[in-house]
Amino acid sequence: MPPDPSTAAAKSARWGKTWIVLGYSTFVLLVIEISLRIFFAAPALEARLSVNDDYSWRRAWVRRQGATQDKIFYSFDRYHPMYGWATEPNLRDVPVFGDEILNTNSRGLRGAREFPYERTPGQARIIILGDSFAFGDEVSDDETFAAYLQTLLPEAEVINMGVHGYGHDQMLLLFLEEGLKYGPDMVVLGFLPADMERNLVGFRDYAKPRFIIRDGAPVLTNSPVPPPEEVLRWDWARPRLIDALSIITTGVEDYSGARERQRALVTELILDQLRGAIESVGAVPIFVYLPFGPEVSSREHLLPGERVLFDYCAGKAGLYCFSTRPYFRAKIEAGVNFEALFHWDPIGHQTVAEGLFDFLVNQHQLLPR
């Protein structure tokens, strides 16, 4: 039986309409994609819509490559497949932050002093974990709070493992990979709310690992971290429409409170893992709140970030937590002026060290005087 001409014509018409719709949709998406690429190519316009998502940080990093050719962020950074970036080892008297001086030992830790994995008999060993505040952005090696604490505790070894820009996820991985080898007696985590935000992204100063929650447990993703050459090689092919959708999604999550809940949950699970790893080698975990910017002089009884830390610490036996903000406030009331607007000046670092010394030696006798 010959085909019905009317059926064939209807089928052909439907196919024709389908191709028209597909063609029109493709054209519209192409126009949107070109428009977004033009928009994101203008730094002033792009910066207005940048949020704390992977793609905003990635665009900023790619744009910086064309201007400075820096591999990561600072000139003393290097790519690291596990953490994303780390500090270059074996640096000697490198000028940084204007007129400050940077040295690193053979393992990339701040300062020229070497710390073997083997313990020194009779000496307590303290590891400092944290971001740029622990690392010591804008100060020299001997002006970090780890260096001041070492001076206050000459019979101990204070190992500064802070790295600028790190989230708690990177601090955890660094401690698991390197910190455990030192067999510490105590591990001090410098806690700042900004680090919680970093736990939600897989790109910041550069690409980084990230934990996501799956079946109530943290699962490591984006590991190993791709090298800079690979990120740059394929950046041109990434649809900017995805960037725009990420900005919208992040904005909706912020507005609805979903992002805040996710941030709190991810951070809690990461800190749980860190605390467990510290205690597994018989060390004492000490989580310390570090005020920044206007928080240093704030007269509020309890800051939101302090509340987050203290709520986490409540009821956890063996975990010590405190804030260094009262030590800043006491010095301000005594007439001391802290000049830094964000990162601390040397006096700020000295204040943190004195607060740690008071907490460890005077208040809890975790170390002998």
Buried (B, 14 or more C-beta within 10 A) or exposed (E): EEEEEEEEEEEEEEEEEEEEEEEEEEEEEEEBBEEBBEBBEEEEEBEEBBBBBBBBBBBBBBBBBEEEEBBBBBBBBEBBEBBBBBBBEEBEEEEBBEEBBBBBBEBBBBBBBEBEEEBEEEEBBBBBBBBBBBBBBBBBBBBBBBBBBBEBBEEBBBBBBBBBBBBBBBBBBBBBEBBBBBBBBBBBBBBBBBBBBBBBBBBBBBBBBBBBEEEEEBEEEBBEBBBBEEBEEEEEEBEBBEBBEBBEBBBEBEEEEEBEEBBBBBBBBBBBBBBEBBBEBEBBBBBBBBBBEEBBEEEEEEBEBBEBBBEBBEEBEEBBBBBBBEBBBEBBEEEEEBEBEEBBBBBBBBBBBBBBBBBBBEEEEBBEE
